[in-house]
């Protein structure tokens, strides 16, 4: 007999160990089995399981378990990312905490060895946590983006792309982290809104030039008054960058400055003569309409500088200190000054010399390193780049022609927009942990790119060489993930069988950082897309729709949830909420789906108590009892809904179909309808219903297993102790139930549907009329047709029990003091005279209608206010609309109840 409750703490580790040792996580070896493959988005080796991981990996596991049960050779390939900057930071902090020397004192080889040591000791944390979630990956194929095989693949890709001119070295602007001394990707930049200032500086016009600047305007915006100026005003939030200014830009259609284009200003402090240029980047409606151009320290200015042909002068070093190394015209007193100290000094000098015209307070967004927390500096430096624009063309075409599809399709827009406007991809990082760039330099600065140092030396004809100190961007090795993990560049059996992969499940924020780059690399090196479908999961937020953050205290830790409630409720919640871009999650929701598991557990206990067990040779196609034919049809429809939803990547629809069948159909109705049979004297009906209950439970466990694997596996084992032996020892390896269309019996569906609707209507009426639970008013059917009359006779006992009525009668007219309902085309009257206080109920319902109307008026007033609709967050507006719909539905229901009572 089952225990009273399922104990996930005891069961989950035991069940997972059983699964993993069974070998069933590995693909089937039968050559005829259809392949299904999916590669895990590799979490950082430094990471710990967060709620986003829980969502993403739950959806992947649903796919893997489902397709495995469909008899396919399933490869869910796991692994972790070496996470260059994050891992290096962890180890450096660990060394500092232990009082050891820094990495530069240790030397590169010793430091890298220390990182590998850390990885061996602590790098498997998230892999173990994925097991706790129930992830059925093939751990025997686990990969690491820095393992030997992937290192060989990375070197080969780099060399081949370089040979084709698709990797090159260039001097361009990058996001520079002055603390970590490395370029970082856009994804590693955190945009923070901060309080700041606009400093308005007057740059003097050179060569004695003056112009008439408008200072007053009429109602049409035409200038009516001018003043003669020998300067032009620019505004900046970063005064320190003015030391690198090489131009001032105005809009080509800005009449104020039309006569100044081609003239020059003299840069204060420096004395540098810089041109005034016309460029669309300058916005005449913002500030003075003139902007300073610092090509070496601003991404927009870099583009203006290219178009205008002005010089890019680097005035900062790798530590974001002012340097005269590339700008000999800078005053020496600024050399070595920290950028923020330089800012103060420049503002003070501008004020002292009179060219500071205004200081304007502002809030603006400033980029910070997500790991270091310091302000990121756009910095002009030599780096390695990929010609992404060339590689993007096949990747664009593949999605345009449907070789790879996105679910939901709307996410294709993000993919297309990025690829059609793609910039060169900076792939070098000034770190020690990562794939070292396979490029060597001789004393004259010549570059030799090769897969090995021996090949490079052969190219250099014996010259002394030094390898490039930089490593590759982590995303570079991740871009090769779908094929490098399967053994490329070797022509392996896994590549032949499992590439291209079937699905990729990932988040929208890395469509361009990862998905697009995998498409580019897969098409270039494999001549085939890396995956047929990309399923984009939403972002998990708190119950109010706010982003989770430690500072807000609204983070839901999946490991804590698993400790308290088990993995299954978390997984079911992730699945059923997965249909929206912003998933509103609360612990209460997860607790609610724990109750769903408890409902199933109790149903299994009930079946055991009533001796339900698999019968030898039982064939559900031969059942005779109406309830058994009905539940067979409902199960068949549920299987179709679940299968189609999972196949279509609609995990929320699959979970909803499962919930409806398990809770509403099987537990609430079928088992209730079966009780009188179990307690009756018809042995044949009893035996059939016991066998049908056991069979239905087995099929239900199979359908639910991909979403809630632990509780279903436990029930599979426990229920397997009684009755005929099953073919499958473990649910993990069981076959998915595929039931024939003939399993749906329309006659049984109509009959039980009539009964369910009737009881549901009566229960709803009792609730609306405030009928006491213990009261059993009589029920009268009014002039039922022949079919209904026969149903009444067959199900009289069930109606008495389920509807809680004292008798079931048939009459030509409804009795006095009865409220009539219509269900399934039949009229039935519930006699409430003497059961409820009609006057009191009329008063109560009238009061509740008034309250509903008040709620409707309050919400409509909000929604009718354009300021609220335009300014409130979309989720707040949507919440108000949902409240309005609910209040209107409540009012309609209450008014219907009032109408019924009025006739008494």
Secondary structure, DSSP 4 states (H G I P E B T S, - for coil): ---SS--HHHHHHHHHHHHHHHTTTSPP--TTSPEEEEE--PEETT----HHHHHHHHHHHHHHHHHHHTT-EEEEE-EEE--HHHHHHHHHHHHHHTTPPPHHHH-HHHHHHHHHHHHHHHTTHHHHHHHHHT----GGG-EETTSHHHHHHHHHHHHHHHHTTSEEEEEEEEEEETTTTEEE-GGGEEEEEEEEEEEEEEEEESTT--EEEEEEE-TTS-EEEEEEESEEEEEES-GGGGGG--EEEE-TT-GGGGGGTT-EEE-TTT--EEEEEE-TTS-TTSTTSEEEE-TTS-HHHHHHHHHHT------B-TTSBB-SSS-TTS-GGGTT-BHHHHHHHHHHHHHHHT-EEEEEEEEEEEEEETTT-SBPEEEEEEEEEE-HHHHHHHHHHHHHTTSSEEESGGGHHHHHHHHHT---EE-EES-SSS-B--EEE-TT--EEE-SSHHHHHHHTTT---EE---EE-HHHHHTTHHHHTTTTTS--HHHHHH-SEEEEEEEGGGIIIIIHHHHHHHHHHHSS-SEEEEEEE-EEEETTSPBP-TTTT----HHHHHHHH-HHHHHHHHHHTTTSSEEEE-HHHHHHHHHHHHHHHHHHHHHHHTT--BPTT--GGG--SHHHHHHHHHHHHHHHHHHHHHHTT-HHHHHHHHHIIIIIIIIIIIHHHHHHHHHSS-HHHHHHHHHHHHHHHHHHHHHHHTTSHHHHHHHHHHHTTSBSPPS-SSGGGPPPP---GGG--HHHHHHHHHHHHHHHHHHHHHHHTT--TT----EEEES--HHHHHHHHHTHHHHHHHHT-S-EEEESSPPTTEEEEEETTEEEEEE-BTTB-HHHHHHHHHHHHHHHHHHHHHHHHHHT-HHHHHHS-HHHHHHHHHHHHHHHHHHHHHHHHHHHHHT-
